[in-house]
Amino acid sequence: MNAEDLFDVVFNDAFVFDGEEPLADPKSIGVRGGRIAAVSDNPLRGRETINARGQWVAPGLVESHIHLFDPQNSTDPGTMAKYVRSDLGKSLDVFLAHGFTTIKSVGDPVPELLATRVRLQSGDLVGPRLLMTGVGITAPEGHPSKTIYGRNPWYRRRAAGEADTVEEARALVTEMAELGMDAIKLLLQGACRCHGEPEYKWHGEVPIVRLKPQVVEAAIDEAHRHRLKATVHTFEQDRVYPRPEAIRNLAIVSEAGVRIVLGSDSFAPTITVPGVVTGMFGANSIVEAERMVEAGVGPIEVLRSATSRAAVHLERKDIGVVAVGACADLVMFQADPTQSITNWKDPLAVVAQGRVVVNADRAAH
């Protein structure tokens, strides 16, 4: 065999979930140059071969809603540098260890996001593909400016974009677009009530102001002008969760054909909240998947929400699928991931952008 016939990485004889359905027969998958170069009925040869017989290979998982940095403890350049030095790499590693090869930040400090993206692209950091919205656009004295970031003005200036007028909203969206963001994040806490209406309290505690409808409309229009999607946070604590009927609504809208994607809204695990278990990146996403099943969404549909459905949401045709030409983001499980979320846990191997980042067999030796 010629050297050019060798693949960089090969999974041989695996059961495959391709992002939509389990394939009928075992396949061998060849990776070359960061892309899936072959999906074959026959064994393939590679510089690194992963024995996948009897195992399941699926697209790398996608987590569509996280906050990568720490608004509680990063209060100045020194404490932010400490987080970046001591904890950022661990957070990225743990996503990979749980099979997540793409993550989307939906509200984090912009300078640190951009620096992290550069380090990931250069190989200085190893982690999942990082997509981002940059700041969360909100009203002055809105959420999260006055709530999550209320005691941290330094972080607030880096992670929140406050707009009270149509012009300010359009300028913020344009700034994020020119910085290379992948989407725009708006925070419409409490739906459409604004100035002059009855006081609205975030979680019943912190009075906040909401974005004006015309500001929201202008921001969305400007995002679309830049060919970016707008992600809009909205929430009414009396109407969303944890009421049982609200949880059941997830299955109802899924069955009605509404596209749902997996997102845990996790913050950095260095944050502490009295009486709350904040958990860990990656692990929280698996818990969210389990809750989706508990709400009545089938395991295979939840898996789609973390693969092909997420790719559609992110407008990325090159991820979330096992197909020739797609990005080589792959995860290998011991058992069928379409049957139970439990089978997502402790993946045996993970390939991110063509690079083997987890290999339980290699680690055992």
C-alpha positions in Angstrom: 0.0 0.0 0.0 1.3 3.4 -0.9 1.8 6.0 1.8 -0.8 8.2 0.2 -3.3 5.3 0.7 -2.9 5.4 4.4 -5.3 7.4 6.5 -4.3 9.4 9.5 -6.8 7.7 11.8 -9.0 4.7 11.2 -12.0 3.2 13.0 -12.5 -0.3 11.7 -15.7 -2.3 11.8 -17.8 0.0 13.9 -21.6 0.4 14.3 -22.3 3.9 13.1 -24.9 6.6 14.0 -24.4 9.1 11.2 -26.2 12.0 12.8 -29.7 11.0 11.7 -29.9 7.2 11.9 -27.9 4.1 12.8 -26.4 2.6 9.6 -27.5 -0.9 8.7 -24.1 -2.6 8.8 -20.8 -2.0 10.5 -18.5 0.5 8.7 -14.8 1.5 8.7 -14.1 5.2 8.8 -10.9 6.8 7.5 -9.7 10.3 8.6 -7.2 12.3 6.6 -6.3 16.0 6.8 -8.9 16.8 9.5 -11.8 15.4 7.4 -13.6 12.2 7.0 -12.1 10.8 3.9 -13.8 7.3 3.7 -16.8 5.5 5.1 -16.3 1.9 3.9 -17.7 -1.6 4.1 -14.1 -2.9 4.1 -11.2 -2.5 6.6 -9.0 0.5 6.2 -5.3 1.1 6.9 -4.2 4.1 9.0 -1.2 5.5 10.8 -3.3 5.1 13.9 -6.0 2.4 14.0 -8.7 2.3 16.7 -10.2 -1.1 17.2 -13.9 -0.3 17.0 -15.3 -3.8 16.4 -18.5 -4.1 18.4 -18.4 -0.4 19.4 -20.5 2.6 18.2 -19.1 5.7 16.4 -21.1 8.9 16.2 -20.4 12.5 15.2 -18.7 14.5 17.9 -21.2 16.0 20.2 -22.2 19.7 20.1 -23.0 21.8 23.2 -24.9 24.8 22.0 -25.2 26.9 25.2 -22.3 27.5 27.6 -20.5 30.3 29.3 -16.8 29.5 29.3 -15.4 32.0 31.8 -16.0 32.9 35.4 -17.9 36.1 36.2 -17.7 35.5 40.0 -14.0 35.3 40.5 -12.5 37.1 37.5 -12.8 40.6 38.7 -9.7 42.2 37.2 -6.8 41.4 34.8 -4.9 39.5 37.5 -7.7 37.2 38.5 -8.8 36.6 34.9 -5.2 35.7 34.0 -5.2 33.2 36.9 -8.4 31.6 35.5 -6.9 31.4 32.0 -3.7 30.0 33.3 -5.1 27.5 35.8 -8.6 26.5 34.7 -9.4 27.3 31.1 -7.4 24.4 29.7 -9.0 22.0 32.2 -12.5 23.2 31.1 -11.7 22.5 27.5 -10.2 19.1 28.2 -13.3 18.0 30.1 -15.5 18.8 27.2 -13.4 16.5 25.0 -13.4 13.8 27.7 -17.2 13.8 27.5 -17.3 13.6 23.7 -18.1 17.3 23.0 -16.0 18.5 20.0 -17.9 21.7 19.4 -19.1 24.2 22.0 -20.9 27.5 21.6 -20.3 30.4 24.0 -23.4 32.6 24.3 -22.1 35.4 26.5 -18.5 35.7 27.7 -15.8 38.4 27.8 -14.9 39.3 24.2 -11.1 39.8 24.6 -10.7 36.5 26.3 -12.9 34.7 23.8 -10.9 36.0 20.9 -7.6 35.1 22.5 -8.9 31.6 23.2 -10.0 31.1 19.7 -6.5 32.1 18.4 -4.8 29.7 20.8 -7.1 26.9 19.8 -6.5 27.5 16.1 -2.7 27.7 16.6 -2.6 24.5 18.7 -1.4 26.3 21.8 -4.6 25.0 23.4 -6.3 21.7 22.8 -10.0 21.7 23.0 -13.3 21.6 21.1 -14.2 23.9 18.2 -15.2 27.2 19.8 -18.1 29.1 18.3 -19.2 32.4 20.0 -21.7 35.2 20.1 -19.4 37.6 22.0 -21.3 39.9 24.4 -24.9 39.3 25.4 -26.8 42.4 24.2 -29.2 43.6 26.9 -30.8 46.8 28.3 -28.9 49.1 30.6 -29.6 47.7 34.1 -30.9 44.5 32.4 -30.0 40.8 32.8 -27.1 39.8 33.1 -25.6 43.2 33.6 -27.4 43.9 36.9 -27.9 40.3 37.9 -25.0 37.8 37.2 -22.5 40.6 36.6 -24.0 43.1 39.2 -21.1 42.9 41.6 -18.4 42.7 38.9 -18.3 45.9 36.8 -15.0 44.9 35.2 -16.4 41.7 33.8 -19.7 43.4 32.9 -17.9 45.8 30.6 -16.3 42.9 28.8 -19.2 40.5 28.5 -22.3 42.6 28.3 -23.4 45.0 25.5 -26.0 47.4 26.8 -28.3 49.1 24.3 -31.2 51.5 25.0 -31.7 52.7 21.4 -32.0 51.2 18.0 -28.7 52.9 17.0 -26.8 51.5 19.9 -28.2 48.0 19.2 -27.2 48.1 15.5 -23.7 49.4 16.4 -23.2 46.5 18.9 -24.3 43.9 16.4 -22.0 45.4 13.7 -19.1 45.4 16.2 -19.6 41.7 17.0 -20.0 40.8 13.3 -16.7 42.6 12.4 -14.9 40.7 15.2 -15.9 37.4 13.6 -18.6 36.2 15.9 -20.7 33.2 14.8 -24.1 34.5 16.0 -25.6 37.4 18.0 -27.0 36.9 21.6 -29.9 39.1 22.9 -31.4 38.9 26.3 -35.1 39.5 26.5 -35.6 38.6 30.1 -39.3 38.6 31.0 -40.6 38.9 27.4 -41.5 42.5 26.3 -42.2 44.6 29.4 -40.0 47.7 29.5 -39.7 51.1 31.1 -42.9 52.5 32.7 -44.5 49.0 33.3 -44.8 47.1 36.6 -41.4 46.3 38.2 -40.0 43.0 37.1 -37.6 41.2 39.4 -35.1 38.6 38.2 -35.9 35.4 40.1 -38.1 37.5 42.3 -35.1 39.3 43.8 -33.3 41.9 41.5 -35.3 44.6 39.8 -34.3 44.8 36.1 -35.1 46.6 32.9 -35.9 44.7 29.7 -34.9 45.5 26.2 -37.4 47.5 24.3 -39.2 45.7 21.4 -37.9 48.1 18.8 -34.4 47.6 20.1 -34.8 43.8 19.8 -36.2 44.1 16.3 -33.4 46.4 15.2 -30.7 44.0 16.6 -32.2 41.0 14.9 -32.5 42.9 11.6 -28.9 44.0 11.8 -27.7 40.5 12.6 -29.5 39.2 9.5 -28.0 42.0 7.5 -24.6 40.6 8.5 -25.9 37.1 7.7 -25.8 36.0 11.3 -28.5 34.3 13.4 -29.8 35.9 16.5 -30.1 33.8 19.6 -32.7 35.3 22.0 -32.8 34.5 25.7 -36.3 34.9 27.1 -37.6 33.6 30.5 -40.5 34.0 32.8 -39.8 32.1 36.0 -43.5 31.7 36.8 -44.1 30.1 33.4 -41.0 28.1 32.4 -39.6 25.7 35.0 -39.5 23.7 37.2 -43.2 23.4 36.8 -44.1 19.8 35.6 -46.3 21.1 32.8 -43.5 23.2 31.5 -41.1 20.2 31.4 -43.7 18.2 29.5 -43.8 21.1 26.9 -40.4 20.1 25.7 -41.7 16.8 24.3 -44.8 18.5 22.9 -42.8 21.0 20.9 -40.4 18.3 19.8 -43.3 16.2 18.5 -44.7 19.2 16.7 -41.5 19.5 14.7 -39.8 22.3 16.5 -36.0 21.9 16.2 -34.4 21.5 19.7 -30.7 21.5 20.4 -28.7 20.4 23.4 -27.6 23.2 25.6 -26.9 23.2 29.4 -26.3 27.0 30.1 -23.3 25.9 32.2 -20.9 28.4 33.7 -17.3 27.7 34.7 -17.1 25.1 37.5 -15.0 27.5 39.6 -18.2 29.4 40.4 -19.8 28.5 43.8 -23.5 29.1 44.6 -24.6 28.2 48.1 -27.0 25.3 48.0 -26.5 24.7 44.3 -24.4 21.9 42.8 -22.9 23.7 39.8 -21.4 20.5 38.3 -18.8 20.3 35.5 -18.6 21.2 31.9 -19.5 18.1 29.7 -21.0 16.2 32.6 -23.7 19.0 32.9 -24.5 18.5 29.2 -25.1 14.8 29.8 -27.4 15.6 32.7 -29.3 17.9 30.4 -29.7 15.1 27.9 -31.0 12.8 30.6 -33.5 15.5 31.6 -34.7 15.8 28.0 -35.4 12.0 28.0 -37.2 12.4 31.3 -39.4 15.1 29.7 -40.5 12.6 27.0 -38.0 13.2 24.2 -36.6 9.9 22.8 -32.9 9.1 23.2 -32.3 9.1 19.5 -33.9 12.5 19.1 -31.8 13.8 22.0 -28.7 12.5 20.2 -29.8 14.3 17.0 -30.2 17.4 19.1 -26.5 17.1 20.0 -25.3 16.3 16.4 -27.2 16.9 13.2 -29.9 19.2 14.7 -27.2 21.3 16.4 -25.4 21.6 13.1 -28.5 23.0 11.4 -29.0 25.4 14.2 -25.4 26.6 13.9 -25.6 26.6 10.1 -22.6 24.3 9.9 -23.0 21.6 7.2 -19.5 20.2 8.0 -20.2 19.0 11.6 -22.8 16.8 13.3 -22.6 14.0 10.7 -20.5 11.0 9.7 -20.0 11.5 6.0 -17.2 11.8 3.6 -16.0 15.5 3.5 -17.3 16.4 6.9 -15.0 17.5 9.7 -13.4 14.6 11.4 -15.2 15.0 14.8 -16.0 11.6 16.1 -16.8 9.9 19.3 -16.7 6.1 20.1 -19.1 4.6 22.7 -19.1 1.1 24.1 -22.9 0.7 23.6 -25.6 2.1 21.4 -26.0 5.8 22.1 -29.4 5.9 20.4 -30.9 3.7 23.0 -29.9 5.4 26.3 -28.1 8.5 27.4 -26.3 6.3 29.9 -24.4 4.9 26.9 -23.0 8.4 26.2 -20.9 8.3 29.3 -17.2 7.6 29.4 -16.5 7.5 25.6 -13.7 5.2 24.6 -12.3 7.5 21.9 -12.7 11.0 20.7 -11.3 12.6 17.5 -11.6 16.4 17.3 -10.8 18.0 13.9 -8.8 14.9 12.9 -6.8 14.6 16.0 -7.2 11.7 18.5 -7.7 13.5 21.9 -9.2 10.6 23.9 -8.2 6.9 23.4 -9.0 4.6 26.3 -7.1 1.8 24.7 -4.0 3.9 24.3 -4.3 5.1 27.9 -4.5 1.5 29.2 -1.2 0.7 27.7 
